[in-house]
Amino acid sequence: MGLGHMGNSWVFRGALLLLWALTMCAAVPARAEVPPISLNAGAQPISLASRAQAWVDQRGAAGQQEVASLPEAAWSMVDADSIYPLESGKALWIRFSVLPTVQEQGWFLRIQYPALNRATLFAVDAPSLPTPSAGDTIAVAQWPVPHRHPLLPVAAARDAPRQFLLRIENPHSFSAPMTLVDRGFVGNEEQRDSFFLGAYFGLAALAAVVALLSGVVLRDGMYARYGLAVVTMALAQAAVTGIGGLFLWPRWPWWNDLAPLTLPVLAASAFLWFFSSAVELPSRFARLHNALLALALAGVGLAVAIAEVEPSMRFRLMVPAIGFACLVSVFVLSWAARHGDRYARWMLWALLPVAFSVFLPLAGTWGITPVRGWTLHLMQVAIAIELPLLLIVLMLRSHDRREHRRRLQGLDRIDPGTGLVNAHVFRERLDRTIARSRRLRYASVAVVLEIANSERIRRDFDRQWANELAMSVAGRLLAGAREIDTVARLGAHTFGMLVEGPLSTDQAQTVGQRIVARCLMPSHNKPMEWVAHLRVAQVTVPYDNESGASVIERLEALLADVPEDSKRAVYTLGKTAA
């Protein structure tokens, strides 16, 4: 009884274990081969996602026959967001089938990743067909279809489905979209892309030419640094988008392989150099400027190192370098904006779209996010926004610098507080006025005036209000002067004025009275007591064959002799007070 009962127990347990195993097997979906793809022109682009299977060859040594004979369990479905961690010595195999079609030729497998090292397409059941290859390691001129990105002809059969194997080699992760398209779709898409890329590279070329001409004409090295940054950025975008391999270096596969990884680093270094000078770091913060120069030089050295290291290590050097350069650029512009550079804020706004958009392709290269075609185009849109904004900022900054230099050069002739000419220029112009009036035999008037109540205004209000009163007098003198007249500031509260002739006797005698009346008018938003009480000394020139300097001295002496309590406002040299 004991042995029989024990035997039945083991049988029962075995049955339960078998039932559990069958249940688990039923819950796991069977790996079935994906159905063949129908080449329907109306459904383009036809994605391989969910229509193809993938297998990663860890050794990179498997051949076509070995891969074709792999069991179904070795393959996994290709998803739209699949990211395959490749490196040198590994290969990614993609398996898909195509239904028979009347149009055997004219279809292509498009891989939207210009920086792909190599892609080779095999027809499993038609070994006699050519095996097209494309990628950075092959000269673009030797591709089956020279294009910005790999475009491999797909030869469908007429009578039965045909299976294809795609072998992909890349030194870093691969996640680019793979689609089937026909010749007409490729042509239409290229027209659209050519318009977009032509606009971008045309804008970059225009910015570079304008920067070069501006640098030569204005003798400003900042434009040269900007032009260098624009050119290197344009070359980097040409390499990343495949334009460089298609048009600039179609027979240099070694450079086509290196350019997408080295040129962006050089462009980042050029922009670091440009931003350092654009915000005047050498004069603001010399140590930070030297640090940026060191980073820029390190970027050049890093580009050389990228060319020398093993291919799988290149992106590990390039991605952190560009990300760090973007962060440093944002930091420098933010620091300059906080420390009073009014143009740094505009440069920061111009840089931010590029700084944000650059991380999408970098994340795709590192294998964090899938690579998409629009991520590269987003980068070009951001750069297209940045380049003209930076050029406009440079022009505004250059204009301000020229104006500042002009003002510095004119300090010996211009009063910096009011913008009026100073006493030296006033004497020169008075000499010319006297000579001209004597030669043409007409009368002009020279006037020296002072604000008699400036000390009382300072005492009753404050020093700032007294200074504002002087500015108000200067403005009213300018408002009443003609284009041929001259208004000058001779001292803190003393001004001069030349009224060019010909003037009649009555006009000459009333010049001072008109000046006094204009300056006695009340000012807006100021108390009634805040008005300028002027004392005006005037003379009709030419006067006794005297020079301009002696005329001014006599007018100033006339004002100096006026008693403090005098109520008169206008004094005429050599005549009775008006």
Secondary structure, 3 states (H helix, E strand, C coil): CHHHHHHHHHHHHHHHHHHHHHHHHHHCCCCCCCCCECCCHHHCCEECCCCCEEEEECCCCCCHHHHHCCCHHHCEECCCCCCECCCCCCEEEEEEEECCCCCCCCEEEEECCCCCCEEEEEECCCCCCCCCEECCCCCHHHCCCCCCCCEEEECCCCCCCEEEEEEEECCCCECCCEEEEEHHHHHHHHHHHHHHHHHHHHHHHHHHHHHHHHHHHHCCHHHHHHHHHHHHHHHHHHHHHCHHHHHHCCCCHHHHHHHHHHHHHHHHHHHHHHHHHHCCHHHHCHHHHHHHHHHHHHHHHHHHHHHHCCHHHHHHHHHHHHHHHHHHHHHHHHHHHHCCCCCHHHHHHHHHHHHHHCHHHHHHHHCCCCCCHHHHHHHHHHHHHHHHHHHHHHHHHHHHHHHHHHHHHCCCCECCCCCCECHHHHHHHHHHHHHHHHHHCCCEEEEEEEECCHHHHHHHCCHHHHHHHHHHHHHHHHHHCCCCCEEEECCCCEEEEEECCCCCHHHHHCHHHHHHHHHCCCCCCCCCCCCCCEEEEEEEECCCCCCHHHHHHHHHHHHHCCCCCCCCCEEECCCCCC
